[in-house]
């Protein structure tokens, strides 16, 4: 499983590098959210939004779609219950990592 994790993460990082170099977007926003959660683990919505460069309304729509599809889920942050932490669902994490 570890080899697949390195491959998925390295491919995601490579695509981000191409985006920066060519100044184009290669990945759909939903794929970027999945990629960030794959690389960084659980993250709050605001941090994901900053990393993906999405507007608040678009970002909220993307998160809601991924949650409704059972790709990601959220729970209250242990240290600050006001903050929702988003994470990959188990079956998606197993598929990617």
KAGIRA-V290811 format. One record per residue. N is the residue number from 1. RES is the residue in one letter. PHI is phi as a letter, one per 20 degrees, with the letter a starting at -180 (* if undefined). OMEGA is omega as a letter, one per 30 degrees, with the letter a starting at -180 (NA if undefined). D_FIRST is the distance of its C-alpha to the first C-alpha in Angstrom with 1 decimal. Layout:
n:N res:RES phi:PHI omega:OMEGA d_first:D_FIRST
n:N res:RES phi:PHI omega:OMEGA d_first:D_FIRST
//
This chain:
n:1 res:X phi:* omega:a d_first:0.0
n:2 res:X phi:f omega:l d_first:3.8
n:3 res:X phi:f omega:l d_first:5.5
n:4 res:X phi:f omega:l d_first:5.4
n:5 res:X phi:g omega:a d_first:6.5
n:6 res:X phi:f omega:a d_first:9.0
n:7 res:X phi:f omega:l d_first:10.1
n:8 res:X phi:f omega:a d_first:10.9
n:9 res:X phi:f omega:a d_first:12.5
n:10 res:X phi:f omega:l d_first:14.4
n:11 res:X phi:f omega:l d_first:15.6
n:12 res:X phi:f omega:l d_first:16.9
n:13 res:X phi:f omega:l d_first:18.6
n:14 res:X phi:f omega:l d_first:20.1
n:15 res:X phi:f omega:l d_first:21.5
n:16 res:X phi:f omega:l d_first:23.0
n:17 res:X phi:f omega:l d_first:24.5
n:18 res:X phi:f omega:l d_first:26.1
n:19 res:X phi:g omega:a d_first:27.5
n:20 res:X phi:f omega:a d_first:29.1
n:21 res:X phi:f omega:a d_first:30.5
n:22 res:X phi:e omega:a d_first:31.9
n:23 res:X phi:l omega:l d_first:32.8
n:24 res:X phi:c omega:l d_first:31.5
n:25 res:X phi:d omega:l d_first:28.9
n:26 res:X phi:e omega:a d_first:26.2
n:27 res:X phi:d omega:l d_first:24.2
n:28 res:X phi:f omega:a d_first:25.5
n:29 res:X phi:g omega:l d_first:25.8
n:30 res:X phi:f omega:l d_first:23.5
n:31 res:X phi:f omega:l d_first:20.7
n:32 res:X phi:f omega:l d_first:21.6
n:33 res:X phi:f omega:l d_first:21.3
n:34 res:X phi:f omega:l d_first:17.9
n:35 res:X phi:f omega:l d_first:16.9
n:36 res:X phi:f omega:l d_first:18.7
n:37 res:X phi:f omega:l d_first:17.1
n:38 res:X phi:f omega:a d_first:13.6
n:39 res:X phi:f omega:a d_first:14.7
n:40 res:X phi:d omega:a d_first:17.1
n:41 res:X phi:m omega:a d_first:16.2
n:42 res:X phi:g omega:a d_first:19.3
n:43 res:X phi:b omega:l d_first:22.4
n:44 res:X phi:f omega:a d_first:26.1
n:45 res:X phi:g omega:a d_first:27.5
n:46 res:X phi:f omega:l d_first:29.8
n:47 res:X phi:f omega:l d_first:27.2
n:48 res:X phi:f omega:a d_first:25.1
n:49 res:X phi:g omega:l d_first:28.5
n:50 res:X phi:f omega:a d_first:29.3
n:51 res:X phi:f omega:a d_first:26.1
n:52 res:X phi:e omega:l d_first:26.5
n:53 res:X phi:m omega:a d_first:30.2
n:54 res:X phi:e omega:l d_first:31.2
n:55 res:X phi:f omega:a d_first:34.5
n:56 res:X phi:f omega:a d_first:34.6
n:57 res:X phi:f omega:l d_first:35.6
n:58 res:X phi:f omega:a d_first:33.1
n:59 res:X phi:f omega:l d_first:30.3
n:60 res:X phi:f omega:l d_first:31.4
n:61 res:X phi:f omega:l d_first:31.4
n:62 res:X phi:f omega:l d_first:27.9
n:63 res:X phi:f omega:a d_first:26.6
n:64 res:X phi:f omega:l d_first:28.7
n:65 res:X phi:f omega:a d_first:27.5
n:66 res:X phi:f omega:l d_first:23.8
n:67 res:X phi:f omega:a d_first:24.7
n:68 res:X phi:f omega:l d_first:26.8
n:69 res:X phi:e omega:a d_first:24.1
n:70 res:X phi:m omega:l d_first:21.8
n:71 res:X phi:e omega:l d_first:19.2
n:72 res:X phi:c omega:l d_first:20.1
n:73 res:X phi:b omega:l d_first:22.1
n:74 res:X phi:c omega:l d_first:24.3
n:75 res:X phi:b omega:l d_first:25.9
n:76 res:X phi:f omega:l d_first:28.5
n:77 res:X phi:f omega:a d_first:27.7
n:78 res:X phi:f omega:a d_first:28.3
n:79 res:X phi:e omega:l d_first:30.6
n:80 res:X phi:b omega:a d_first:32.4
n:81 res:X phi:f omega:l d_first:32.6
n:82 res:X phi:f omega:a d_first:34.1
n:83 res:X phi:e omega:l d_first:30.9
n:84 res:X phi:e omega:l d_first:28.2
n:85 res:X phi:d omega:l d_first:24.6
n:86 res:X phi:d omega:a d_first:22.4
n:87 res:X phi:b omega:l d_first:18.7
n:88 res:X phi:f omega:l d_first:16.1
n:89 res:X phi:f omega:a d_first:16.5
n:90 res:X phi:g omega:a d_first:13.8
n:91 res:X phi:f omega:l d_first:13.5
n:92 res:X phi:f omega:l d_first:13.2
n:93 res:X phi:g omega:l d_first:10.6
n:94 res:X phi:f omega:l d_first:8.4
n:95 res:X phi:f omega:a d_first:9.6
n:96 res:X phi:e omega:a d_first:9.0
n:97 res:X phi:d omega:NA d_first:6.1
//
